[in-house]
Amino acid sequence: MSSQQTAAVSESVQTRRAVGNILKGSAGNLVEWYDLYVYTVFAAYFQAHFFNSKDELQAGLEAMAVFSTSFLMRPIGAWFFGRYADRKGRKAALTLSVTLMSAGSFAIAVLPTQDVIGLWAMILLVLIRVIQGFSVGGEYGTSATYMSEAATSKRRGFFSSFQYVTLVGGQMLALLVLVILQNAMPKGDLTEWGWRIPFAIGGVAALVVLWLRRSMEETVSAEQIQAAKAPAAGGAQPGTMKLLFTQYWKPLLICIGVTLGGTVAFYTYTNFILKFMNDTSGIAKTDTSVINFWALFIFMLLQPVYGIISDKVGRKPLLLWFGITGVLFTWPLLSTLAGTKDPFTAFLLMMGGLLIVGGYTSINALVKAELFPASIRALGVGLGYAIANSLFGGTVPLIGAAFQKAEREDLFFTYVTVAIAVSLLVYIFALKNKKATHLDREQGHAWVQAPKDGDKEKDPLGV
């Protein structure tokens, strides 16, 4: 067999292994985000059982406040699971996170309402959502790290894009369950007890994923795990805050900046927009469910397309696409949506926003993973994402609902635009295109040949 044939066989084997590991890793991501999003998708049906039922807008505001509260645990979850993943392995961390999410979904499915246990119903709901926020805080950074490390070097953009394929897929599945139940059950039954069904489904699905993840391959080296167990001797150990803040504080700040505008735009166009169409545009709930489902379905399919493009042209051009078009078109898209009652027009406007956001969602996890070495990657990616997500992304539904109640939606449009503009500055000045990264040196170079012995490698941040 010639060297070229041997290389082709080796590449084929690597690709098959990558596909298997990505599927197992992304299946858990799908279920975790389904469990997270099913709360907001069904909030309109269960909010009266836990919050102020006399005022629908107030009940909705309180329900979104609980959704945002769960994001407060994201940084803590990112710290715990990031440290755990860098010291114990990605597989162990991903298995633990999906276990916690499953338990939370089952708990909500059987949770008594305020008519039964009074104020304790809301308190317990908040507690469960906090635990799920803790779990998801660990899922993002660890899965982003795992999928980036498991991908083949020349197709990192394509393989890593499946994190958001499954993330969006989780929300899409939640919407699909909503559409099915809306058509299969009377509204009264769905409001009375049918809203419990999707949470039970999420709990069962998480148990299936728990079984699948047992056969995932580990991407952390035995040396790194051993180094984490050894007593600290001068230098900081893998997966520690000391290592992150003393040696990798700059990429951590860049990670936060990369995330800020993207997470605000993502939650605006995939999460809050459902309530926006209902309360501001005045479109019927049954129509908005269908609109959201098909828009998210197309958006999900586009993620690998963006990923493939990034494997050809680099990551930075896609981020610039998101940043520039996001700044220019956020106001026109959202203000037009606020004034339309036509479902098809609303679909086109939502789709326009998602085409913009796709430049961020498809490759953002990979961009962050490339900022850090393996010894601190899960913690750095997870914590950077969680900080930005907790402060900005997770508060989008609450901020949007507050502006709705004050009848100042225009200020919300401005907020989203400014957030995207901040990240655009980071994309322009803090990132370089097609430069050697930590992942290149560890897993193989995507853009350039491996440097010769004695050659000095460039800063992977390109700055």
C-alpha positions in Angstrom: 0.0 0.0 0.0 1.4 3.4 -1.0 1.9 6.2 1.5 -1.0 8.1 -0.1 -3.3 5.1 0.3 -2.2 4.7 3.9 -2.9 8.3 4.6 -6.3 8.0 3.0 -7.2 5.0 5.1 -6.0 6.7 8.2 -8.0 9.8 7.4 -11.1 7.6 6.8 -10.7 5.9 10.2 -10.2 9.2 11.9 -13.4 10.6 10.3 -15.5 7.6 11.3 -14.2 7.9 14.9 -14.9 11.6 14.9 -18.5 11.1 13.6 -19.2 8.5 16.2 -17.9 10.6 19.1 -19.6 13.8 17.8 -23.0 12.0 17.6 -22.7 10.7 21.1 -21.6 14.0 22.5 -24.2 16.0 20.5 -27.0 13.7 21.5 -26.5 14.8 25.1 -26.3 18.4 24.1 -29.7 18.0 22.3 -31.4 16.7 25.4 -29.9 19.2 27.8 -31.0 22.1 25.7 -34.4 20.6 25.1 -34.8 20.4 28.8 -33.7 24.0 29.2 -35.9 25.5 26.5 -39.0 23.5 27.2 -39.6 25.8 30.1 -40.0 29.0 28.0 -41.9 27.2 25.2 -44.5 26.0 27.7 -44.4 28.9 30.1 -47.6 30.5 28.8 -49.5 27.3 29.8 -48.1 26.6 33.3 -47.2 30.1 34.6 -50.6 30.6 36.2 -50.0 27.5 38.4 -46.9 29.0 39.9 -47.1 32.8 39.6 -49.5 35.7 39.7 -52.5 34.4 37.8 -54.6 37.6 38.0 -52.3 39.5 35.5 -51.1 37.5 32.5 -48.3 39.9 31.7 -47.1 39.9 35.3 -47.2 36.1 35.4 -45.2 36.0 32.2 -42.7 38.5 33.6 -42.3 36.4 36.7 -41.9 33.2 34.6 -39.2 34.9 32.6 -37.5 36.1 35.8 -37.2 32.5 36.9 -35.8 31.5 33.5 -33.2 34.3 33.9 -32.5 33.2 37.5 -31.3 29.8 36.3 -28.6 31.6 34.4 -27.0 32.9 37.6 -25.8 29.4 38.2 -24.1 29.2 34.8 -20.7 30.6 35.9 -20.7 28.3 38.9 -21.6 25.3 36.8 -19.0 26.3 34.2 -16.4 26.5 37.0 -17.3 23.2 38.5 -17.7 21.2 35.3 -14.8 22.9 33.5 -12.5 22.1 36.4 -13.9 18.6 36.5 -13.5 18.1 32.8 -9.9 19.4 32.7 -8.9 17.2 35.6 -11.1 14.1 35.3 -11.9 14.0 31.6 -14.6 15.3 29.3 -16.6 12.1 29.3 -17.0 12.1 33.1 -18.2 15.7 33.2 -20.7 15.3 30.3 -22.2 12.2 32.0 -22.7 14.0 35.3 -24.3 17.1 33.7 -26.9 15.1 31.8 -27.7 13.2 35.0 -28.5 16.4 36.8 -30.6 17.8 34.0 -32.6 14.5 33.8 -33.4 14.7 37.5 -34.6 18.3 37.2 -37.0 17.6 34.3 -38.6 14.7 36.2 -39.0 16.9 39.3 -40.8 19.7 37.3 -43.0 17.0 35.7 -44.4 16.0 39.1 -44.1 19.4 41.0 -47.3 20.4 42.9 -48.8 23.8 42.0 -49.5 26.8 44.2 -53.1 25.6 44.7 -51.6 22.6 46.5 -48.5 23.9 48.4 -48.8 27.6 48.0 -45.6 29.7 47.8 -43.5 26.5 48.0 -44.5 25.7 44.4 -42.6 28.8 43.1 -39.7 28.3 45.5 -39.2 24.7 44.4 -39.5 25.6 40.7 -36.8 28.2 41.2 -34.6 25.7 43.0 -35.0 23.1 40.2 -34.3 25.6 37.5 -31.2 26.8 39.4 -29.9 23.1 39.4 -30.6 22.8 35.7 -28.8 26.1 35.1 -25.8 24.7 37.0 -25.9 21.6 34.8 -26.2 23.6 31.5 -23.4 25.9 32.7 -21.1 22.8 32.6 -22.6 21.3 29.4 -21.7 24.1 27.1 -18.0 24.5 27.8 -17.4 20.8 28.1 -19.3 19.8 25.0 -17.7 22.6 23.0 -14.3 21.4 24.1 -15.1 17.8 23.4 -16.5 18.3 20.0 -13.6 20.6 19.0 -11.1 18.0 20.2 -12.9 15.1 18.6 -13.1 16.7 15.2 -10.6 16.1 12.4 -8.3 19.0 11.8 -9.5 20.0 8.3 -13.2 19.8 9.2 -13.3 21.4 12.7 -15.8 24.0 11.6 -18.1 21.4 10.2 -18.0 19.0 13.1 -18.0 21.7 15.8 -21.1 23.3 14.2 -23.1 20.3 15.4 -23.0 21.8 18.9 -25.5 24.4 17.7 -27.3 21.9 15.5 -28.2 20.0 18.6 -28.6 23.2 20.7 -31.1 24.6 18.2 -32.5 21.1 17.7 -33.3 20.9 21.4 -35.4 24.1 21.1 -37.0 22.8 17.9 -38.0 19.6 19.6 -39.5 21.6 22.4 -41.6 23.5 19.9 -42.5 20.3 18.0 -43.8 18.8 21.3 -45.8 22.1 21.8 -47.3 22.0 18.3 -48.3 18.3 18.7 -49.9 18.9 22.1 -51.7 22.0 20.9 -53.3 20.0 18.2 -53.9 16.8 20.2 -55.3 18.3 23.4 -57.9 20.9 24.3 -56.4 24.1 25.5 -57.9 23.6 28.9 -56.3 20.2 29.4 -52.9 21.5 28.2 -53.1 24.4 30.6 -54.3 22.2 33.5 -52.0 19.2 33.3 -50.7 18.6 29.7 -47.7 21.0 30.2 -46.2 18.3 32.4 -45.8 15.9 29.5 -42.8 17.6 27.8 -40.8 17.7 31.1 -41.4 13.9 31.5 -40.2 13.4 27.9 -37.0 15.3 28.6 -36.3 13.3 31.7 -36.6 10.0 29.9 -34.5 11.2 26.9 -31.7 12.2 29.2 -31.6 8.7 30.7 -31.1 7.3 27.1 -28.3 9.8 26.5 -26.7 8.8 29.8 -26.4 5.2 28.5 -25.0 6.4 25.1 -22.3 8.5 26.7 -20.8 5.5 28.4 -19.2 4.5 25.1 -17.7 7.9 24.3 -13.9 8.1 23.7 -12.0 10.4 26.1 -10.1 13.3 24.5 -8.0 14.2 27.5 -4.6 12.6 27.7 -3.7 10.3 30.6 -0.7 12.7 31.3 -3.1 15.6 31.9 -5.3 13.6 34.3 -2.2 12.4 36.1 -0.8 15.9 36.4 -4.1 17.1 37.9 -3.9 14.4 40.6 -0.3 15.2 41.5 0.5 17.7 44.3 1.1 21.2 43.0 4.8 21.9 42.6 5.3 25.5 41.7 3.2 25.8 38.6 -0.6 25.8 38.5 -2.3 22.4 38.0 -4.6 21.7 35.0 -8.2 22.9 35.3 -7.6 25.4 38.1 -8.6 29.1 38.4 -5.0 29.9 39.3 -3.8 28.7 35.9 -6.7 30.4 34.1 -6.3 33.8 35.8 -2.5 34.0 35.9 -1.7 32.7 32.4 -4.9 32.8 30.3 -6.8 35.9 31.5 -6.4 37.6 28.1 -8.1 34.8 26.1 -10.8 34.6 28.9 -11.6 38.2 28.3 -11.7 37.7 24.5 -14.0 34.7 25.1 -16.4 36.9 27.0 -16.3 39.5 24.3 -16.8 37.0 21.5 -19.9 35.7 23.3 -21.6 38.9 24.5 -23.3 40.1 21.3 -23.8 36.6 19.9 -25.7 35.3 23.0 -27.9 38.4 23.1 -28.8 38.0 19.5 -29.3 34.3 19.8 -31.7 34.5 22.7 -33.5 37.4 21.0 -34.2 35.5 17.8 -34.7 32.0 19.1 -36.2 32.4 22.6 -37.7 35.8 23.4 -39.1 36.2 19.9 -41.9 33.7 20.7 -43.3 36.0 23.4 -42.5 39.1 21.3 -44.7 37.8 18.5 -47.5 36.9 20.9 -47.6 40.1 23.0 -46.2 42.8 20.7 -47.1 41.7 17.2 -50.4 40.1 18.4 -49.9 36.9 16.4 -51.8 33.9 17.8 -49.8 31.4 19.9 -50.7 28.5 17.6 -49.2 30.5 14.6 -46.1 31.6 16.4 -45.4 28.0 17.4 -45.4 26.9 13.7 -43.4 30.0 12.7 -40.7 29.3 15.3 -40.5 25.6 14.5 -39.9 26.0 10.8 -37.5 28.9 11.2 -35.5 27.0 13.7 -35.5 23.9 11.6 -34.0 25.8 8.6 -31.6 27.6 11.0 -30.5 24.2 12.4 -29.8 22.8 8.9 -27.7 25.9 8.1 -25.2 25.4 10.9 -23.0 22.8 9.1 -23.1 24.9 6.0 -21.7 27.9 7.9 -19.2 25.4 9.5 -18.0 24.2 6.1 -17.6 27.8 4.9 -15.4 28.5 7.9 -13.2 25.5 7.0 -12.6 27.2 3.7 -12.3 30.9 4.5 -11.5 30.9 8.2 -13.6 31.7 11.3 -13.2 35.5 11.5 -15.1 36.3 8.2 -18.2 34.6 9.6 -18.0 36.5 12.9 -17.7 39.7 10.9 -20.7 38.8 8.9 -22.7 38.4 12.1 -21.4 41.6 13.7 -21.7 43.9 10.7 -25.2 42.7 9.5 -26.4 42.5 13.1 -25.6 46.1 13.8 -27.1 47.2 10.5 -30.3 45.2 10.5 -31.4 44.5 14.1 -33.5 47.6 14.3 -35.2 47.2 10.9 -36.0 43.5 11.4 -37.4 43.8 15.0 -39.3 47.1 14.4 -41.0 45.7 11.3 -41.8 42.5 13.2 -43.4 44.5 15.9 -45.9 46.0 13.5 -46.9 42.9 11.5 -49.7 40.5 12.2 -49.1 38.3 9.1 -47.6 35.0 10.1 -45.6 34.5 6.8 -44.1 38.0 7.1 -43.2 37.3 10.7 -41.5 34.0 9.5 -39.4 35.9 6.9 -38.3 38.5 9.4 -37.4 35.8 12.0 -35.5 33.9 9.3 -33.6 37.1 8.3 -32.4 37.5 11.9 -31.4 33.9 12.1 -29.4 34.1 8.9 -27.4 36.8 10.6 -27.0 35.0 13.9 -25.8 31.9 12.1 -22.4 33.5 11.5 -21.9 33.4 15.2 -23.6 30.3 16.4 -22.0 27.9 13.9 -18.4 28.5 14.8 -18.4 30.3 18.2 -17.7 27.2 20.2 -14.7 26.3 18.1 -13.3 29.9 18.1 -13.4 29.8 21.9 -11.9 26.3 22.1 -9.0 27.5 19.9 -8.1 30.2 22.4 -7.0 27.8 25.2 -4.7 24.7 25.6 -6.2 21.4 26.6 -5.1 21.8 30.2 -7.5 24.7 30.8 -9.8 24.6 27.7 -13.0 23.3 29.3 -12.8 25.8 32.2 -11.8 28.7 30.0 -14.4 28.1 27.4 -17.1 27.3 29.9 -16.5 30.2 32.3 -16.1 32.8 29.6 -19.3 31.7 27.9 -21.2 31.4 31.2 -20.2 34.9 32.4 -21.4 36.6 29.2 -24.4 34.3 29.0 -25.5 35.0 32.6 -25.1 38.7 32.4 -26.4 39.3 28.8 -28.0 36.2 27.1 -30.0 34.8 29.9 -31.4 38.2 30.8 -32.8 38.9 27.3 -36.3 37.4 28.1 -36.5 39.4 31.3 -35.2 42.7 29.8 -37.5 42.2 26.7 -40.5 41.5 28.9 -39.8 44.6 31.0 -39.6 46.8 27.9 -42.8 45.2 26.6 -44.7 46.0 29.8 -43.3 49.6 29.7 -44.3 49.8 26.0 -40.7 50.8 25.0 -39.8 48.0 22.7 -37.6 50.5 20.8 -35.1 50.5 23.7 -34.9 46.7 23.5 -33.9 47.0 19.8 -31.2 49.4 20.8 -29.9 47.1 23.6 -29.5 44.2 21.2 -27.8 46.4 18.6 -25.3 47.8 21.1 -24.5 44.3 22.4 -23.7 43.1 18.9 -21.5 46.2 18.2 -19.4 45.5 21.3 -18.6 42.0 20.1 -17.9 43.3 16.6 -15.1 45.4 18.0 -13.7 42.2 19.6 -13.9 40.3 16.3 -12.1 43.1 14.4 -9.3 43.9 16.8 -8.7 40.8 19.0 -8.9 38.0 16.4 -6.8 37.1 13.4 -7.8 34.8 10.5 -6.2 31.4 9.7 -3.5 31.6 12.4 -2.1 28.6 14.2 -4.0 27.8 17.4 -3.6 25.6 20.5 -5.9 23.0 18.8 -3.6 23.0 15.7 -0.6 22.0 17.7 -2.5 19.4 19.7 -4.7 17.9 17.1 -3.2 18.8 13.7 -3.0 22.0 11.7 -6.1 23.2 9.9 -4.5 26.0 7.9 -0.7 25.8 7.9 1.9 23.1 8.0 3.2 22.1 11.4 6.2 24.4 12.2 9.7 22.9 11.8 11.8 22.1 14.8 13.4 25.3 16.1 10.8 27.6 14.5 9.0 29.9 16.8 5.3 29.6 16.7 3.1 32.6 16.6 0.7 33.6 19.3 -2.4 31.5 18.6 -4.5 34.6 19.3 -2.6 36.4 16.5 -2.2 39.5 18.7 
